[in-house]
Amino acid sequence: MSEPTPTLPDRLSTDPRSPHHVRELMQHDIGIRLNGKERFDVEEYCISEGWVKVPSGKTVDRHGRPLLIKLKGVVEVYLR
């Protein structure tokens, strides 16, 4: 018997410090498309507001975490 398929939230983050981080969902392989193009570098997304946050190259903040830029468009999320 397989486990039930989880529903993906409107907003999700990979950062454990974020209030939008759901550890149980991080165990699944989640796919994200922005404007029809699949992205593999998304750190956070919001479907209703239409944006994703991705690292900005190799730039890091003073704590050593990557700087994130917000890309806007049509966001689609799915389980692979």
Secondary structure, 3 states (H helix, E strand, C coil): CCCCCCCCCCEEECCCCCCCCCHHHHCCCEEEEECCEEECCCCEEECCCCEEEEEEEEEECCCCCEEEEEEECCEEEEEC
